[in-house]
Amino acid sequence: DAGVIQSPRHEVTEMGQEVTLRCKPISGHDYLFWYRQTMMRGLELLIYFNNNVPIDDSGMPEDRFSAKMPNASFSTLKIQPSEPRDSAVYFCASRAQGVSGNTIYFGEGSWLTVV
Amino acid sequence: EDQVTQSPEALRLQEGESSSLNCSYTVSGLRGLFWYRQDPGKGPEFLFTLYSAGEEKEKERLKATLTKKESFLHITAPKPEDSATYLCARGIREKLTFGTGTRLTIIP
């Protein structure tokens, strides 16, 4: 299996620009998660989906952040407008429903720098 | 508030020097205690899941144990390639909440 695939791996953008991060979960996985990692706060859950439906978006920091999952094999996390404090590594992760426990598999991350 | 606390923040060991990393949690309705390894520039890589106090799991030089309030990741005779950040997380419902990690450095 190819694992969770994220793009872009690295993005540098100017403040105020729109940023779109993309994710392809592991085939057959029913849950998809977006996490953000910073030195100060570690790994934080932003939002997760089950069967393409957003279940919990309480971790989304502001209305500038939005996430969609139009089908089982694709999700986007959008930041509009971006700000320097959004600079972080954004991870997408997925897991299968019905598998015992909550083992979540992560992608390699999208490194975002907003200048 | 549910919390996951890891200690120490950083640990430097000589190659072959065994030690333990700690993960303590305050939570009800725990659905698993998870250990991940994260290398620089990479996503977290799953290592272990523990569900019950007294449970132990091993993989190569790593052994994870679980009590009612904490988990330990024991590393025996570590090698330089074991250098990484080790993250623990507790599962509740469908989510994982992570600690801030222990950055482990093994010196040849």
Chai-1 contact restraints between the chains, C-beta under 6 A:
chainA,res_idxA,chainB,res_idxB,connection_type,confidence,min_distance_angstrom,max_distance_angstrom,comment,restraint_id
A,G42,B,F98,contact,1.0,0.0,6.0,A-B,restraint_1
A,G42,B,T100,contact,1.0,0.0,6.0,A-B,restraint_2
A,L43,B,F98,contact,1.0,0.0,6.0,A-B,restraint_3
A,L45,B,K95,contact,1.0,0.0,6.0,A-B,restraint_4
A,F91,B,G43,contact,1.0,0.0,6.0,A-B,restraint_5
A,G101,B,G32,contact,1.0,0.0,6.0,A-B,restraint_6
A,G101,B,T49,contact,1.0,0.0,6.0,A-B,restraint_7
A,N102,B,G32,contact,1.0,0.0,6.0,A-B,restraint_8
A,N102,B,G91,contact,1.0,0.0,6.0,A-B,restraint_9
A,T103,B,F46,contact,1.0,0.0,6.0,A-B,restraint_10
A,T103,B,T49,contact,1.0,0.0,6.0,A-B,restraint_11
A,I104,B,L96,contact,1.0,0.0,6.0,A-B,restraint_12
A,F106,B,G43,contact,1.0,0.0,6.0,A-B,restraint_13
A,F106,B,P44,contact,1.0,0.0,6.0,A-B,restraint_14
A,G107,B,G43,contact,1.0,0.0,6.0,A-B,restraint_15
A,E108,B,K42,contact,1.0,0.0,6.0,A-B,restraint_16
A,E108,B,G43,contact,1.0,0.0,6.0,A-B,restraint_17
A,G109,B,G43,contact,1.0,0.0,6.0,A-B,restraint_18
